[in-house]
Amino acid sequence: MDDNHLAGTAPAPHEILDALRREVSRSYIGSPEALETLMIALLAGGHVLIEGVPGVAKTTLAKSFAEALSLDSRRIQFTPDLLPSDITGTFVLDPRVGSFSIRKGPLFAHIVLADEINRAPAKTQSALLEAMQEGQATLEGERLPLPDPFMVIATQNPIDLEGTYPLPEAQLDRFMMRLVLGYPDADSELLMLRTHQSAPPTITPRLTPDMVHALQAHTRDVHVEDDIYRYIVDLTRFTRRHPKVRLGASPRASLALTQAAKARAVLSGNDYVSPDDVRRVVVRVLAHRIIVSAESEDEAFVDRAIVEEALERVPYSRGL
């Protein structure tokens, strides 16, 4: 399926994505923003970090999303003893022919669910970092390309829980978006109890790899005015000048914000980015990239508060 098939008599991109949203919602009961975040990252070719205490359906969301795509998916449970070769694979001896062959690890999939990512050691984190940034994995010095499309959906527990370690800044920066899941409201939790008394629904795959490629190409072609680019730059630069910030959002964050805003426009059925598209995704794109100063580290959600302050104080000006 190419971009021409997304137009004409075929369903519009936002209609295809609405069908995907409905399918995932048959299994996942929770925040609509959570599912929107995964869909934006898929369209923009990015990765998502989902954070929350145990039991708030982080893994359910990621698994339901992967099942709704006709893509190869794998789940990796991160533990302190996990080695890089456990996720990338290794060379093994085939006694029948007397030579070594490659046994690829679970990283070689379109959708990789990295569960409790912040329980893994640094070496394993580095292997995952290469995959997220370069779209490849190194096995015994040999570089192998990963499937395309490739998306990591990682879950992590709050860092104050036992056995967790903070992710390094370099790896956090490779996640296009971070989603913080809290407890569901009473109505959602009640619906969850009723739903889970019966057999789980069967998820019907809605998108093939070719459809994903076409949607991603369509997203890249979404128009962005110069005043939107300026607005994005002003928002990221605000985080670098804030007195509570030790390290602000990088230029990579500006690129990610642009790509996420384009994807948000596609979800809305538009072929151009509006200021509202930027505002809707900016917290999820910028907050996790901000490193606060030492005296501010004990303040809850200070990174999110800084981005929300940027939204209040940075004006959007329409160009002439």
Residue, then its C-alpha position, 0 to 999 in steps of 0.5 A: m500500500d502506497d500513499n496514493h492508496l491512502a487517498g481517493t476511494a480508500p479510507a482516509p488516514h485518520e479513518i484507518l487510525d480510528a479503526l486501530r484505536r477502536e480495536v485496541s480499546r476493546s482490550y485496553i481500558g484506560s486513558p485515551e491519551a495513552l493510546e494516542t501517544l502510541m499511535i503518534a509515535l508509530l506515525a512519527g517513527g519514534h519510541v515510547l516510554i510508559e511510566g507508572v506504578p505496577g498494576v496500571a495496565k502498562t503492559t496490557l496497553a503495549k501488548s494490545f497495541a502490538e496485537a492490533l498491528s500485523l507486525d512481528s512483536r516480541r516481549i523482553q522482560f528486563t532483569p538485573d542479570l539480562l545480558p546484551s546477547d539475551i536481546t540481540g542474539t548470538f552466534v551458535l555452533d551448528p554441529r551438523v555442519g561444523s560452523f557458526s550461525i546467527r541466532k537472532g534475539p527478540l530485538f529483531a521484531h517490528i514492535v519490541l515491548a521492553d518490560e520494566i526497562n529500568r531493571a536492566p544493567a548498563k551493558t544491556q541498556s547500551a545494546l538497546l540504545e544502539a537499536m533505538q538510535e541506529g535501527q541496527a544491532t551488533l552481534e560479535g562485531e557484525r552489524l545487522p539491520l533491524p526490521d522496518p518499521f521498528m518501534v520500542i515500547a518500554t515500561q518502567n516503574p518509578i525509580d523509588l521502587e526497589g530494584t530500579y535504576p534511573l535511565p541515563e540521559a542519553q537513553l531517555d533522549r532516544f524516546m520520542m515520548r514519555l507517558v506517565l500512567g496514573y490510577p484509573d478513575a472509578d468508572s474505568e476501574l469498574l468497567m475493567l472489573r466487569t470486562h475481565q470476568s469474561a474471556p479476553p477479546t480477540i484483537t484483529p490486526r488492522l495495519t500491515p507493514d506496508m500500511v504503516h510505511a504509507l502512513q509514516a510517509h504521509t505524516r512526513d509530508v504534513h505541512v508546517e508553517d515557519d511560525i510553527y517552527r519558531y514556536i517549537v524552537d521557543l518552547t524548547r529554548f525556554t527549558r534551557r533557560h529555566p532557573k530550575v533546569r540543569l540540562g534543557a531539551s536538546p535540538r533532537a527534542s525540537l525535531a521530535l516535537t515537530q514529528a509528533a505534532k505532524a502525527r497529531a495532525v494526521l490523527s485529527g484528519n489534517d494535512y497541516v500542523s496547528p499550534d494546538d497540535v504542538r501544545r497537545v504533545v509538548v509535555r509528552v515530548l519534552a518533559h523527560r528530556i529535562i534534567v533539573s538542578a540538584e536543589s529541585e530534584d525532590e520536587a514532584f513532577v518538576d519537569r512536567a511543571i516546567v513544560e507547562e510553564a513554557l506553554e503559559r509564558v511562550p506566546y505563539s505569533r502568527g507570521l505575516 
